[in-house]
Structure formats: structure tokens, C-alpha cells
Amino acid sequence: MNDILEKVKQSNNKFVGYKQLMRESDCGEIQYVVLADDTDVVMKDKVTLLCEAKGFPLHHVPTMKQLGEFAGIHVRASVVSILNDLDRNEL
């Protein structure tokens, strides 16, 4: 778990939130998704189903507070998408 949180912290290529995950899920840039275990059950189910359908590896961390902090935002985060190391300007 600590390895995943460190990767979230170090990544410059990430999106925070479910809406961003939905927008980017068809672009083929998502490397993996990190989901907080204390996220609402309905949201967890939606994220889990999307990851299964798209083939995104799904990692879990204990709390939204931890995920938000490691994502570099000052609020809780339910989900963070880590992107492949691509230059978005090339797309």
C-alpha cells in the first residue's frame, strides 16, 4: 500500500476523481487506478466495474484522506488515475 501511495505522490501524470476517470477511460492512457476503501459503496462498484471492463489494474488504499494527501490536493479523494508516461501534447 505504501508503494502505491508513493507512486501516486511522485506521479506528475494523474487525474483525481471519478469524473476524470470516466472522461479519460477511452483514451488508452490510464496505467492503473487507485481506489480508497472508505469510498461510498456505489462509487466503489462503479469504479471496479469500469476497471474490469477496460482492463485497468485496480489498487486499493485505506482512506480517501490518505489518497487526497498523496495526490497533492487538500481534500479527500475517492479515486486517482495514474496515466502512462506520455506527453499529452503529442496526442
Backbone as CSV, one residue per row, in Angstrom:
resi,resn,N_x,N_y,N_z,CA_x,CA_y,CA_z,C_x,C_y,C_z
1,MET,0.818,-1.194,0.000,0.000,0.000,0.000,0.859,1.255,0.000
2,ASN,1.902,1.270,0.792,2.771,2.449,0.836,3.439,2.696,-0.506
3,ASP,3.782,1.620,-1.219,4.376,1.776,-2.550,3.402,2.474,-3.491
4,ILE,2.141,2.079,-3.433,1.128,2.690,-4.299,0.966,4.169,-3.950
5,LEU,0.873,4.492,-2.661,0.726,5.891,-2.264,1.940,6.717,-2.681
6,GLU,3.128,6.156,-2.586,4.333,6.876,-3.031,4.303,7.111,-4.534
7,LYS,3.840,6.132,-5.296,3.729,6.304,-6.749,2.725,7.396,-7.093
8,VAL,1.618,7.438,-6.346,0.627,8.499,-6.556,1.272,9.854,-6.278
9,LYS,2.014,9.936,-5.183,2.653,11.193,-4.797,3.670,11.652,-5.833
10,GLN,4.445,10.734,-6.367,5.520,11.081,-7.278,5.055,11.309,-8.713
11,SER,3.903,10.804,-9.060,3.437,10.907,-10.443,3.010,12.330,-10.795
12,ASN,3.512,12.807,-11.903,3.065,14.088,-12.446,1.941,13.878,-13.451
13,ASN,1.658,12.642,-13.742,0.695,12.276,-14.770,-0.482,11.551,-14.124
14,LYS,-1.396,12.310,-13.514,-2.524,11.692,-12.835,-3.759,12.577,-12.933
15,PHE,-4.896,11.929,-12.781,-6.176,12.618,-12.674,-6.815,12.206,-11.364
16,VAL,-7.464,13.137,-10.725,-8.137,12.871,-9.460,-9.639,12.935,-9.678
17,GLY,-10.340,11.897,-9.226,-11.794,11.914,-9.240,-12.428,10.982,-10.260
18,TYR,-13.653,10.634,-9.954,-14.417,9.713,-10.796,-14.744,10.298,-12.165
19,LYS,-15.136,11.560,-12.205,-15.491,12.180,-13.486,-14.301,12.188,-14.435
20,GLN,-13.119,12.485,-13.914,-11.913,12.468,-14.748,-11.624,11.055,-15.243
21,LEU,-11.806,10.069,-14.369,-11.611,8.679,-14.774,-12.544,8.322,-15.919
22,MET,-13.795,8.732,-15.811,-14.768,8.439,-16.872,-14.379,9.118,-18.184
23,ARG,-13.927,10.370,-18.100,-13.531,11.104,-19.312,-12.329,10.473,-19.996
24,GLU,-11.388,10.016,-19.216,-10.129,9.510,-19.763,-10.122,8.011,-20.028
25,SER,-11.171,7.306,-19.635,-11.153,5.849,-19.725,-11.082,5.322,-21.153
26,ASP,-11.488,6.094,-22.131,-11.439,5.643,-23.518,-10.195,6.102,-24.268
27,CYS,-9.340,6.858,-23.619,-8.169,7.415,-24.301,-6.976,6.468,-24.342
28,GLY,-7.024,5.388,-23.582,-5.930,4.435,-23.585,-4.687,4.885,-22.850
29,GLU,-4.801,5.916,-22.032,-3.642,6.446,-21.329,-3.533,5.973,-19.888
30,ILE,-4.572,5.369,-19.349,-4.566,5.006,-17.937,-3.710,3.765,-17.723
31,GLN,-2.731,3.901,-16.827,-1.851,2.788,-16.481,-2.485,1.940,-15.382
32,TYR,-2.998,2.593,-14.331,-3.717,1.907,-13.281,-4.543,2.912,-12.488
33,VAL,-5.441,2.383,-11.666,-6.368,3.198,-10.893,-6.188,2.856,-9.415
34,VAL,-6.253,3.885,-8.560,-6.139,3.698,-7.114,-7.462,4.143,-6.486
35,LEU,-8.051,3.265,-5.688,-9.364,3.497,-5.089,-9.254,3.417,-3.569
36,ALA,-9.840,4.390,-2.889,-9.856,4.389,-1.423,-10.934,3.443,-0.921
37,ASP,-10.593,2.648,0.085,-11.528,1.652,0.612,-12.726,2.261,1.333
38,ASP,-12.603,3.493,1.827,-13.733,4.108,2.521,-14.624,4.936,1.591
39,THR,-14.459,4.727,0.303,-15.320,5.362,-0.692,-16.718,4.764,-0.612
40,ASP,-17.719,5.553,-0.939,-19.100,5.092,-0.993,-19.194,3.787,-1.793
41,VAL,-20.010,2.852,-1.315,-20.130,1.529,-1.930,-20.546,1.616,-3.395
42,VAL,-21.484,2.485,-3.707,-21.950,2.622,-5.093,-20.804,3.084,-5.991
43,MET,-20.019,4.055,-5.534,-18.882,4.558,-6.301,-17.825,3.463,-6.461
44,LYS,-17.563,2.730,-5.388,-16.586,1.643,-5.467,-17.004,0.622,-6.513
45,ASP,-18.289,0.286,-6.535,-18.781,-0.672,-7.521,-18.619,-0.145,-8.944
46,LYS,-18.934,1.129,-9.153,-18.795,1.726,-10.492,-17.346,1.698,-10.954
47,VAL,-16.439,2.085,-10.070,-15.015,2.108,-10.426,-14.516,0.692,-10.688
48,THR,-14.894,-0.237,-9.841,-14.464,-1.621,-10.008,-14.951,-2.196,-11.330
49,LEU,-16.207,-1.976,-11.658,-16.754,-2.475,-12.925,-16.079,-1.836,-14.129
50,LEU,-15.834,-0.532,-14.058,-15.157,0.151,-15.158,-13.751,-0.411,-15.357
51,CYS,-13.026,-0.594,-14.256,-11.658,-1.119,-14.356,-11.644,-2.531,-14.930
52,GLU,-12.596,-3.348,-14.511,-12.690,-4.699,-15.062,-13.003,-4.666,-16.553
53,ALA,-13.938,-3.806,-16.946,-14.336,-3.724,-18.355,-13.216,-3.208,-19.246
54,LYS,-12.432,-2.264,-18.725,-11.371,-1.640,-19.525,-10.019,-2.323,-19.343
55,GLY,-9.925,-3.215,-18.373,-8.669,-3.904,-18.123,-7.642,-3.079,-17.364
56,PHE,-8.101,-2.083,-16.594,-7.181,-1.259,-15.805,-6.867,-1.982,-14.495
57,PRO,-5.598,-2.105,-14.141,-5.282,-2.650,-12.820,-5.848,-1.719,-11.740
58,LEU,-6.412,-2.307,-10.700,-7.043,-1.535,-9.633,-6.320,-1.823,-8.326
59,HIS,-5.833,-0.769,-7.682,-5.162,-0.876,-6.391,-6.014,-0.178,-5.338
60,HIS,-5.879,-0.626,-4.110,-6.671,-0.071,-3.016,-5.775,0.540,-1.950
61,VAL,-6.253,1.626,-1.364,-5.616,2.248,-0.203,-6.704,2.417,0.857
62,PRO,-6.314,2.543,2.138,-7.332,2.547,3.201,-8.305,3.719,3.190
63,THR,-7.812,4.955,2.998,-8.725,6.084,3.187,-8.637,7.125,2.073
64,MET,-9.744,7.831,1.898,-9.795,8.938,0.947,-8.878,10.069,1.394
65,LYS,-8.753,10.260,2.687,-7.879,11.311,3.213,-6.434,11.053,2.793
66,GLN,-5.967,9.823,2.975,-4.600,9.475,2.555,-4.426,9.674,1.055
67,LEU,-5.382,9.197,0.283,-5.271,9.289,-1.164,-5.232,10.745,-1.614
68,GLY,-6.067,11.580,-1.029,-6.058,13.004,-1.359,-4.742,13.668,-1.022
69,GLU,-4.209,13.358,0.147,-2.931,13.938,0.555,-1.812,13.534,-0.395
70,PHE,-1.741,12.259,-0.727,-0.678,11.791,-1.605,-0.878,12.244,-3.051
71,ALA,-2.124,12.571,-3.414,-2.388,13.102,-4.754,-2.052,14.584,-4.843
72,GLY,-1.751,15.202,-3.689,-1.353,16.606,-3.680,-2.507,17.579,-3.627
73,ILE,-3.679,17.103,-3.202,-4.818,18.002,-3.059,-5.142,18.113,-1.571
74,HIS,-5.868,19.103,-1.185,-6.132,19.353,0.230,-7.522,18.907,0.652
75,VAL,-8.073,17.987,-0.115,-9.366,17.388,0.214,-9.251,15.884,-0.001
76,ARG,-10.262,15.161,0.438,-10.261,13.713,0.255,-10.472,13.359,-1.215
77,ALA,-9.922,12.218,-1.618,-10.094,11.743,-2.996,-10.530,10.283,-2.961
78,SER,-11.560,9.967,-3.709,-12.029,8.587,-3.745,-11.236,7.748,-4.734
79,VAL,-10.822,8.372,-5.828,-10.130,7.630,-6.880,-9.096,8.525,-7.567
80,VAL,-7.956,7.919,-7.896,-6.904,8.599,-8.651,-6.510,7.685,-9.800
81,SER,-6.401,8.256,-10.984,-5.965,7.511,-12.165,-4.534,7.914,-12.490
82,ILE,-3.653,6.932,-12.556,-2.272,7.189,-12.936,-2.150,6.896,-14.425
83,LEU,-1.609,7.858,-15.145,-1.517,7.745,-16.590,-0.179,7.190,-17.030
84,ASN,-0.164,6.627,-18.227,1.091,6.217,-18.835,1.980,7.441,-19.002
85,ASP,3.256,7.229,-19.066,4.194,8.348,-19.233,4.210,8.797,-20.678
86,LEU,3.185,9.526,-21.066,3.062,10.063,-22.406,3.043,11.582,-22.339
87,ASP,3.539,12.203,-23.365,3.427,13.644,-23.484,2.055,13.929,-24.093
88,ARG,1.164,14.507,-23.298,-0.202,14.753,-23.770,-0.227,15.679,-24.976
89,ASN,0.804,16.474,-25.199,0.846,17.357,-26.351,1.019,16.583,-27.656
90,GLU,1.490,15.340,-27.567,1.692,14.524,-28.759,0.392,13.910,-29.239
91,LEU,-0.646,13.920,-28.423,-1.903,13.265,-28.794,-2.733,14.122,-29.703
